[in-house]
Amino acid sequence: MGKLEIRDLIVPGVTDAAYIREVAETKRALELWTMEPGFQEKFMESPEDALAAHGLHIDVPSVRILVDHEESEKYRGVPPEELLPTAGRYRGFIYEKLRQREHMVHCDCVPAHAGFRAWRTRQVSRCWAELGRKNGAMVHAPLMFELDLGCSVGCPFCGIAAGKLQKVCRYDEENRALWRGILSYMKDILGPAAGSGTCYYATEPLDNPDYEKFVRDYFEILGMVPQITTAASMRNPARTKALLEELHRMRPAIHRFSVLSLDILHQIHGYFRPEELLYVELLPQFIEAPSCHFSKAGRAQEMQDDHVVDDDANTISCISGFVVNMAERAVRLLTPCPVSEAHPTGEYLVARESFSDLEDFKRVIEQLMGQFMAVEMPKDQPLRLRPGIEYEMTGEGITFSRKKRYRLKFGGSDDISPEVYQKVLTAMQKGGSPRGIAALLMDENIAPAYTFFILKKFETAGLFLEGYE
């Protein structure tokens, strides 16, 4: 028996209906397992009947591999092509999604602008120390848009505490020209990374009656399909379905529905066939769902519920870059951070500026990048390690850590001796700027080039406070 053929599905031109149906029905079985109260017990008692009750006729042993902990452990590390067919094809689909996310982080979201790229790299590195493994799920998009001001849904668990819907940017002649001009300008600045974000942030995308028109321009100019997450999928299901079909024709991508109640889950499953939701992740956002949990950020901090997960990585923000609000004509520069009293939504607001027209928008972007995104580390800026970063001098150099869950070593991978690394750090801890540290270490016969090289490595690793902090 040969190895199972695993096909990529998030690509144009997939036509194997049987393959798609098998993966889509398996995905629906897992949605029932994670969201339908009582389904797990029914499946364990009579799996064929539990699946058939929802119109699913898929391989039970494969489903067990995917949902049952003991069965899953038996196949830990087994490649998809060596699993039972249904389990292998579904797991191959999951791996494909993970590969795409990794590609977004390391390729699609990387700005062409050198200063922006360096700033984003520092934020990604910083978040490994501050957020731990959760950072692995963050793409750190450099650019997102809001087509409205506020949100009509008002979810009680909203991690970024979106305000009430106040204003909608309509696709009239003036806004169309501004929108297309902004897209073209940001493409010039960021390159392909300009298309890696979304057309929502602290908003509900389907609040905007012209959302589809804005997205067509986005695809025409940036060549990408903005991912959509909506909590209003069943407000007008025909519109939602047509939008998903149009987005898929443009370019296959993964989208998301926030499922706010068991009734809405039933509506979604009743309206959409499994194949129509293959590219849509359903997020269980109601407490009856077995897999429901909320990050304790934003409004969720006020919830008294066991489903609220409380740790210092409670942020749902996934942007290190600009949020452009078209309704109020404002730009925010944001990056994720741990939830705290100072940052209750898990976002660090670096700056916020308003703009009036396209030329003013360009001025604002150039000003913000010039102020916060220098290509080279300022030589006269005082340097300080981030709070919570600890270090240990070793025979190999220096090991930095944070809360014992993050370890980063310097000193054993190039021609500079560990002692030089240690002397640079010791000098830096006494206070001073890169130029001052280099001058001080010249008295110990350490060339300024070595000092600047080591400090740059520390900076890129996100170990220093930014100038604005």
HELIX and SHEET records of a PDB file:
HELIX    1   1 ALA A   17  MET A   35  1                                  19    
HELIX    2   2 PHE A   39  GLU A   45  1                                   7    
HELIX    3   3 PRO A   47  ALA A   52  1                                   6    
HELIX    4   4 VAL A   60  VAL A   67  1                                   8    
HELIX    5   5 HIS A   69  LYS A   74  1                                   6    
HELIX    6   6 PRO A   80  GLU A   82  5                                   3    
HELIX    7   7 PRO A   85  HIS A  103  1                                  19    
HELIX    8   8 MET A  104  ASP A  108  3                                   5    
HELIX    9   9 ALA A  114  LEU A  131  1                                  18    
HELIX   10  10 GLY A  132  ALA A  137  5                                   6    
HELIX   11  11 GLU A  173  LEU A  190  1                                  18    
HELIX   12  12 GLY A  191  GLY A  195  5                                   5    
HELIX   13  13 PRO A  205  ASP A  207  5                                   3    
HELIX   14  14 TYR A  211  LEU A  222  1                                  12    
HELIX   15  15 PRO A  237  MET A  250  1                                  14    
HELIX   16  16 LEU A  262  TYR A  271  1                                  10    
HELIX   17  17 PRO A  274  LEU A  277  5                                   4    
HELIX   18  18 GLY A  298  GLU A  302  5                                   5    
HELIX   19  19 LEU A  358  PHE A  372  1                                  15    
HELIX   20  20 PRO A  418  GLN A  429  1                                  12    
HELIX   21  21 PRO A  434  MET A  442  1                                   9    
HELIX   22  22 PRO A  448  THR A  460  1                                  13    
SHEET    1   A 4 ALA A 141  GLU A 146  0                                        
SHEET    2   A 4 ILE A 319  ASN A 325  1                                        
SHEET    3   A 4 ALA A 330  PRO A 336 -1                                        
SHEET    4   A 4 GLU A 347  SER A 354 -1                                        
SHEET    1   B 2 ASP A 148  LEU A 149  0                                        
SHEET    2   B 2 LYS A 167  VAL A 168 -1                                        
SHEET    1   C 3 THR A 229  THR A 230  0                                        
SHEET    2   C 3 HIS A 255  VAL A 259  1                                        
SHEET    3   C 3 VAL A 280  PRO A 284  1                                        
SHEET    1   D 2 PHE A 294  SER A 295  0                                        
SHEET    2   D 2 VAL A 308  VAL A 309  1                                        
SHEET    1   E 3 GLU A 390  THR A 394  0                                        
SHEET    2   E 3 GLY A 397  ARG A 402 -1                                        
SHEET    3   E 3 TYR A 406  PHE A 410 -1                                        
END                                                                             
